[in-house]
């Protein structure tokens, strides 16, 4: 009998699967700004709830309630978020999924 790689609850919880894609780089937790030409840049100013050493959110369970400007990164948001870095795990996942759909 083949080994099961995911438990049944994980198969039934797409949100948990989506959040597990994140590699917790914390890049989405730094303020962004646009230069005069409209190019986006990441500043060195992190969200006050980001532990910059561990790259973990100190209030993860309630981040959307207390983190002003905290954006829930859904597939729809990631598809349109020009401010996410190209090496973001969500961005790579969406790009790879999109490329698979094109083949």
C-alpha positions as a printed NumPy array, in Angstrom:
array([[  0.   ,   0.   ,   0.   ],
       [  1.478,   3.419,  -0.96 ],
       [  2.407,   5.844,   1.789],
       [  0.042,   8.735,   2.385],
       [  1.93 ,  12.021,   2.256],
       [ -0.871,  14.223,   3.629],
       [ -3.353,  13.637,   6.379],
       [ -7.046,  13.759,   5.524],
       [ -7.613,  17.115,   7.286],
       [ -4.827,  18.706,   5.219],
       [ -6.426,  17.5  ,   2.003],
       [ -9.678,  19.091,   3.095],
       [ -8.169,  22.423,   4.129],
       [ -7.064,  24.423,   1.081],
       [ -6.349,  27.526,   3.21 ],
       [ -3.817,  25.608,   5.311],
       [ -2.225,  24.223,   2.139],
       [ -2.032,  27.747,   0.683],
       [ -0.429,  29.206,   3.821],
       [  2.125,  26.388,   3.912],
       [  3.501,  27.648,   0.581],
       [  4.838,  30.739,   2.359],
       [  8.534,  30.504,   3.233],
       [  8.263,  33.317,   5.775],
       [ 10.783,  35.599,   4.126],
       [  8.926,  38.588,   5.586],
       [  9.395,  40.711,   2.451],
       [  5.65 ,  41.419,   2.309],
       [  5.908,  42.902,   5.821],
       [  8.197,  45.765,   4.833],
       [  6.831,  49.111,   3.654],
       [  6.971,  49.749,  -0.077],
       [  7.325,  53.024,  -1.927],
       [  7.242,  54.143,  -5.545],
       [  9.996,  56.283,  -7.003],
       [  9.425,  59.171,  -9.432],
       [  9.222,  56.711, -12.33 ],
       [  6.624,  54.575, -10.578],
       [  8.989,  51.698,  -9.817],
       [  8.259,  49.944,  -6.54 ],
       [ 10.947,  49.496,  -3.903],
       [ 10.988,  47.771,  -0.547],
       [ 12.076,  49.985,   2.336],
       [ 13.961,  48.918,   5.432],
       [ 10.931,  49.755,   7.59 ],
       [  9.228,  46.586,   8.796],
       [  5.75 ,  46.213,  10.215],
       [  5.896,  46.766,  13.958],
       [  4.678,  43.196,  14.496],
       [  7.396,  41.544,  12.417],
       [ 10.26 ,  39.996,  14.349],
       [ 13.   ,  40.865,  11.859],
       [ 15.381,  38.247,  13.257],
       [ 13.018,  35.28 ,  12.885],
       [ 10.846,  36.814,  10.12 ],
       [  7.74 ,  35.754,  12.013],
       [  4.698,  37.823,  12.853],
       [  4.24 ,  38.389,  16.573],
       [  0.44 ,  38.608,  16.158],
       [ -0.068,  36.151,  13.277],
       [ -3.372,  34.785,  14.603],
       [ -4.922,  38.275,  14.645],
       [ -2.757,  40.114,  12.106],
       [ -5.643,  41.344,   9.959],
       [ -7.356,  42.851,  12.986],
       [ -4.357,  44.723,  14.41 ],
       [ -1.88 ,  45.102,  11.565],
       [ -2.785,  48.267,   9.707],
       [ -2.135,  47.587,   6.051],
       [ -1.65 ,  43.849,   6.517],
       [ -2.835,  42.24 ,   3.296],
       [ -4.232,  38.728,   3.135],
       [ -2.257,  37.096,   0.341],
       [ -4.833,  35.064,  -1.548],
       [ -4.16 ,  33.653,  -5.023],
       [ -6.179,  36.542,  -6.48 ],
       [ -4.12 ,  39.155,  -4.615],
       [ -0.806,  37.492,  -5.489],
       [ -1.713,  37.425,  -9.206],
       [ -2.103,  41.218,  -9.196],
       [  0.388,  42.333,  -6.518],
       [  3.266,  43.986,  -8.354],
       [  4.857,  44.795,  -4.987],
       [  5.665,  41.184,  -4.098],
       [  9.239,  40.14 ,  -4.941],
       [  9.749,  37.667,  -7.787],
       [ 11.307,  35.16 ,  -5.371],
       [  8.253,  35.167,  -3.062],
       [  7.072,  31.566,  -2.668],
       [  3.498,  32.576,  -3.482],
       [  4.601,  34.393,  -6.642],
       [  6.714,  31.423,  -7.743],
       [  3.847,  29.029,  -7.037],
       [  1.386,  31.125,  -9.048],
       [  3.88 ,  31.501, -11.91 ],
       [  4.607,  27.758, -11.958],
       [  0.892,  26.913, -11.779],
       [  0.127,  29.37 , -14.582],
       [  2.934,  27.886, -16.736],
       [  1.538,  24.37 , -16.158],
       [ -1.902,  25.562, -17.261],
       [ -0.412,  26.965, -20.488],
       [  1.137,  23.615, -21.466]])
